[in-house]
Amino acid sequence: MCGTSCMLSGIQVQGAEQAEWWGTGSLTELTRLSRHQARQARLRRNEVQSARQLKKANSKSKHNALLFTAAKTRVC
């Protein structure tokens, strides 16, 4: 029975050491990764926002052109 409990505690110790190693080194890597992902998400949102603004500006421009040509034909 001691052999089994010693073996289990050995596995537990090894697991704890591995978790500690993952906890220290991986934390900075996760932070770096999450910062990178957040930056990429901001860039995508900005691109989408810019595309929406461009679409809106084009739509307004077309609308104004239609209004202008309609007003021009009514005057003549």
C-alpha positions in Angstrom: 0.0 0.0 0.0 2.9 2.4 0.7 4.2 1.8 -2.8 0.8 2.9 -4.3 0.5 6.0 -2.0 4.2 6.9 -2.7 3.6 6.5 -6.4 0.5 8.6 -6.2 2.2 11.3 -4.2 5.1 11.2 -6.7 2.7 11.8 -9.5 1.0 14.6 -7.6 4.4 16.3 -6.9 5.4 16.0 -10.5 2.0 17.4 -11.5 2.3 20.3 -9.1 5.8 21.1 -10.3 4.6 21.0 -13.9 1.6 23.2 -13.1 3.9 25.7 -11.3 6.1 25.8 -14.4 3.1 26.3 -16.7 1.8 28.9 -14.3 4.9 31.1 -14.5 6.1 30.8 -18.0 2.8 30.4 -19.6 1.2 33.4 -17.8 3.4 35.9 -19.7 2.8 34.0 -22.9 -0.9 34.1 -22.4 -0.7 37.8 -21.5 1.2 38.5 -24.7 -1.2 36.4 -26.7 -4.3 38.1 -25.2 -2.8 41.5 -25.9 -2.1 40.5 -29.5 -5.6 39.1 -29.9 -7.1 42.3 -28.4 -5.0 44.4 -30.8 -6.1 42.3 -33.8 -9.7 42.6 -32.7 -9.4 46.4 -32.4 -7.9 46.6 -35.9 -10.7 44.4 -37.3 -13.3 46.7 -35.6 -11.6 49.8 -37.1 -11.5 48.2 -40.5 -15.2 47.4 -40.3 -16.0 50.8 -39.0 -14.0 52.4 -41.8 -15.8 50.3 -44.3 -19.2 51.3 -42.9 -18.2 55.0 -42.9 -17.1 54.6 -46.6 -20.3 52.9 -47.5 -22.3 55.6 -45.7 -20.4 58.4 -47.4 -20.9 56.8 -50.9 -24.6 56.4 -50.2 -24.9 60.0 -49.1 -22.9 61.1 -52.2 -25.2 59.1 -54.5 -28.3 60.4 -52.7 -27.1 64.0 -53.1 -26.3 63.5 -56.7 -29.8 62.1 -57.4 -31.3 65.1 -55.5 -29.2 67.5 -57.5 -30.0 66.0 -60.9 -33.7 65.8 -60.0 -33.7 69.4 -58.9 -31.9 70.4 -62.1 -34.5 68.6 -64.3 -37.4 70.3 -62.5 -35.9 73.7 -63.0 -35.5 73.3 -66.8 
